[in-house]
Amino acid sequence: MSEAVRDFSQCYGHDFEDLKIGMSAAIGRTVTEADIAIFAGLSGDTNPVHLDGEFAASTMFGERIAHGMLSASFISAVFGTKLPGPGCIYLGQSMNFKAPVKIGDTVVARVTVRELVSHKRRAFFDTVCTVAGKVVLEGHAEIYLPARA
C-alpha cells in the first residue's frame, strides 16, 4: 500500500497567513463546442440555447451561447489551482451574469482578495470573468483555508 499512498504535503496552495488584500490570480480558457456539450452532459442542462443552433438563432442572443455556470466553473479552477490553491474549501459564491459567452470566446476568470477574517480562516474574494476585456460575470466568493499540520 505504501506505493499507492500519495504524499500530499507539497500539494497545498497559499497558507491563510500568506494572503494579502489585493492579491489576484487568473486563468484563461477558450470555450469550445466540446466544452459546451460535455458541460451539458455533466450538468444535465440541455437548454437548446446552448445546444441547438436553429433554436438559439431565434433568441435574443442570435446564436448558441455557453452555459453561464461553465464560466463560473473557471472561477472555481482559479481557487483550486492558483489562489488560494489546493486545499482550500469553497464555501459560497454570489454572481451576476452580464453578457453571453459564445463558442470561441476566451474567458479570463480572475479572483482578488477583498477581505480576510483570521479568527475564522475565511478569505473573501471579488470574482470576475471577462471576454476581450468585457465583463461577462461578476460576483463575490468566500473561501475557507484549513490550518496546515
Contacts in CASP RR format, 6 or more apart in sequence:
PFRMAT RR
TARGET T0000
AUTHOR 0000-0000-0000
METHOD contacts of the structure
MODEL  1
MSEAVRDFSQCYGHDFEDLKIGMSAAIGRTVTEADIAIFAGLSGDTNPVH
LDGEFAASTMFGERIAHGMLSASFISAVFGTKLPGPGCIYLGQSMNFKAP
VKIGDTVVARVTVRELVSHKRRAFFDTVCTVAGKVVLEGHAEIYLPARA
11 86 0 8 1.000
11 87 0 8 1.000
12 85 0 8 1.000
12 86 0 8 1.000
12 87 0 8 1.000
12 148 0 8 1.000
13 84 0 8 1.000
13 85 0 8 1.000
13 86 0 8 1.000
13 87 0 8 1.000
13 88 0 8 1.000
14 83 0 8 1.000
14 84 0 8 1.000
14 85 0 8 1.000
14 145 0 8 1.000
15 145 0 8 1.000
15 148 0 8 1.000
16 84 0 8 1.000
16 116 0 8 1.000
16 118 0 8 1.000
16 121 0 8 1.000
16 123 0 8 1.000
16 145 0 8 1.000
16 147 0 8 1.000
19 84 0 8 1.000
19 113 0 8 1.000
19 116 0 8 1.000
19 123 0 8 1.000
19 145 0 8 1.000
20 113 0 8 1.000
21 113 0 8 1.000
21 114 0 8 1.000
21 115 0 8 1.000
21 116 0 8 1.000
22 112 0 8 1.000
22 113 0 8 1.000
22 114 0 8 1.000
23 83 0 8 1.000
23 112 0 8 1.000
23 113 0 8 1.000
24 83 0 8 1.000
24 110 0 8 1.000
24 111 0 8 1.000
24 112 0 8 1.000
24 113 0 8 1.000
25 78 0 8 1.000
25 82 0 8 1.000
25 83 0 8 1.000
25 110 0 8 1.000
25 111 0 8 1.000
26 78 0 8 1.000
26 82 0 8 1.000
26 108 0 8 1.000
26 109 0 8 1.000
26 110 0 8 1.000
26 111 0 8 1.000
27 74 0 8 1.000
27 77 0 8 1.000
27 78 0 8 1.000
27 81 0 8 1.000
27 82 0 8 1.000
27 108 0 8 1.000
27 109 0 8 1.000
28 74 0 8 1.000
28 106 0 8 1.000
28 107 0 8 1.000
28 108 0 8 1.000
28 109 0 8 1.000
29 35 0 8 1.000
29 74 0 8 1.000
29 77 0 8 1.000
29 106 0 8 1.000
29 107 0 8 1.000
29 109 0 8 1.000
30 104 0 8 1.000
30 105 0 8 1.000
30 106 0 8 1.000
30 107 0 8 1.000
31 66 0 8 1.000
31 70 0 8 1.000
31 101 0 8 1.000
31 102 0 8 1.000
31 103 0 8 1.000
31 104 0 8 1.000
31 105 0 8 1.000
31 106 0 8 1.000
31 107 0 8 1.000
32 103 0 8 1.000
32 104 0 8 1.000
33 103 0 8 1.000
35 66 0 8 1.000
35 70 0 8 1.000
36 50 0 8 1.000
36 51 0 8 1.000
36 64 0 8 1.000
36 66 0 8 1.000
36 67 0 8 1.000
36 70 0 8 1.000
36 103 0 8 1.000
37 51 0 8 1.000
39 45 0 8 1.000
39 66 0 8 1.000
39 67 0 8 1.000
39 69 0 8 1.000
39 70 0 8 1.000
39 73 0 8 1.000
40 46 0 8 1.000
40 50 0 8 1.000
40 51 0 8 1.000
40 67 0 8 1.000
43 67 0 8 1.000
43 69 0 8 1.000
45 67 0 8 1.000
45 69 0 8 1.000
47 67 0 8 1.000
48 55 0 8 1.000
48 56 0 8 1.000
49 55 0 8 1.000
49 56 0 8 1.000
49 59 0 8 1.000
49 61 0 8 1.000
49 64 0 8 1.000
49 65 0 8 1.000
50 56 0 8 1.000
50 64 0 8 1.000
50 65 0 8 1.000
50 66 0 8 1.000
50 67 0 8 1.000
51 64 0 8 1.000
52 64 0 8 1.000
53 63 0 8 1.000
53 64 0 8 1.000
56 62 0 8 1.000
56 63 0 8 1.000
56 64 0 8 1.000
56 65 0 8 1.000
57 63 0 8 1.000
61 100 0 8 1.000
61 102 0 8 1.000
63 102 0 8 1.000
64 102 0 8 1.000
64 103 0 8 1.000
65 100 0 8 1.000
65 101 0 8 1.000
65 102 0 8 1.000
66 100 0 8 1.000
66 101 0 8 1.000
66 102 0 8 1.000
66 103 0 8 1.000
66 105 0 8 1.000
68 97 0 8 1.000
68 101 0 8 1.000
68 137 0 8 1.000
70 101 0 8 1.000
71 101 0 8 1.000
71 107 0 8 1.000
71 109 0 8 1.000
71 129 0 8 1.000
71 136 0 8 1.000
71 137 0 8 1.000
72 93 0 8 1.000
72 95 0 8 1.000
72 129 0 8 1.000
72 137 0 8 1.000
74 107 0 8 1.000
74 109 0 8 1.000
74 129 0 8 1.000
75 93 0 8 1.000
75 109 0 8 1.000
75 111 0 8 1.000
75 127 0 8 1.000
75 129 0 8 1.000
75 137 0 8 1.000
75 141 0 8 1.000
76 90 0 8 1.000
77 109 0 8 1.000
78 109 0 8 1.000
78 110 0 8 1.000
78 111 0 8 1.000
79 85 0 8 1.000
79 88 0 8 1.000
79 90 0 8 1.000
79 111 0 8 1.000
79 125 0 8 1.000
79 141 0 8 1.000
79 143 0 8 1.000
80 86 0 8 1.000
80 87 0 8 1.000
80 88 0 8 1.000
80 90 0 8 1.000
83 111 0 8 1.000
83 113 0 8 1.000
84 123 0 8 1.000
84 143 0 8 1.000
84 145 0 8 1.000
87 145 0 8 1.000
87 146 0 8 1.000
88 143 0 8 1.000
88 144 0 8 1.000
88 145 0 8 1.000
89 143 0 8 1.000
89 144 0 8 1.000
89 145 0 8 1.000
89 146 0 8 1.000
90 141 0 8 1.000
90 143 0 8 1.000
91 122 0 8 1.000
91 141 0 8 1.000
91 142 0 8 1.000
91 143 0 8 1.000
91 144 0 8 1.000
92 141 0 8 1.000
92 142 0 8 1.000
93 127 0 8 1.000
93 139 0 8 1.000
93 140 0 8 1.000
93 141 0 8 1.000
93 142 0 8 1.000
94 139 0 8 1.000
94 140 0 8 1.000
94 141 0 8 1.000
95 127 0 8 1.000
95 137 0 8 1.000
95 138 0 8 1.000
95 139 0 8 1.000
96 137 0 8 1.000
96 138 0 8 1.000
96 139 0 8 1.000
97 136 0 8 1.000
97 137 0 8 1.000
98 134 0 8 1.000
98 135 0 8 1.000
98 136 0 8 1.000
98 137 0 8 1.000
98 138 0 8 1.000
99 131 0 8 1.000
99 134 0 8 1.000
99 135 0 8 1.000
99 136 0 8 1.000
100 136 0 8 1.000
101 107 0 8 1.000
101 129 0 8 1.000
101 131 0 8 1.000
101 136 0 8 1.000
105 131 0 8 1.000
105 132 0 8 1.000
106 131 0 8 1.000
106 132 0 8 1.000
107 129 0 8 1.000
107 130 0 8 1.000
107 131 0 8 1.000
107 136 0 8 1.000
108 129 0 8 1.000
108 130 0 8 1.000
108 131 0 8 1.000
108 133 0 8 1.000
109 127 0 8 1.000
109 128 0 8 1.000
109 129 0 8 1.000
110 127 0 8 1.000
110 128 0 8 1.000
110 129 0 8 1.000
110 130 0 8 1.000
111 125 0 8 1.000
111 126 0 8 1.000
111 127 0 8 1.000
111 141 0 8 1.000
112 125 0 8 1.000
112 126 0 8 1.000
112 127 0 8 1.000
113 123 0 8 1.000
113 124 0 8 1.000
113 125 0 8 1.000
114 124 0 8 1.000
114 125 0 8 1.000
114 126 0 8 1.000
114 140 0 8 1.000
115 123 0 8 1.000
115 124 0 8 1.000
116 122 0 8 1.000
116 123 0 8 1.000
116 124 0 8 1.000
117 123 0 8 1.000
117 124 0 8 1.000
120 144 0 8 1.000
121 144 0 8 1.000
121 145 0 8 1.000
121 146 0 8 1.000
121 147 0 8 1.000
122 142 0 8 1.000
122 143 0 8 1.000
122 144 0 8 1.000
122 145 0 8 1.000
123 142 0 8 1.000
123 143 0 8 1.000
123 144 0 8 1.000
123 145 0 8 1.000
124 140 0 8 1.000
124 141 0 8 1.000
124 142 0 8 1.000
124 143 0 8 1.000
125 140 0 8 1.000
125 141 0 8 1.000
125 142 0 8 1.000
125 143 0 8 1.000
126 138 0 8 1.000
126 139 0 8 1.000
126 140 0 8 1.000
127 137 0 8 1.000
127 138 0 8 1.000
127 139 0 8 1.000
127 140 0 8 1.000
127 141 0 8 1.000
128 135 0 8 1.000
128 137 0 8 1.000
128 138 0 8 1.000
128 139 0 8 1.000
129 135 0 8 1.000
129 136 0 8 1.000
129 137 0 8 1.000
129 138 0 8 1.000
130 136 0 8 1.000
END
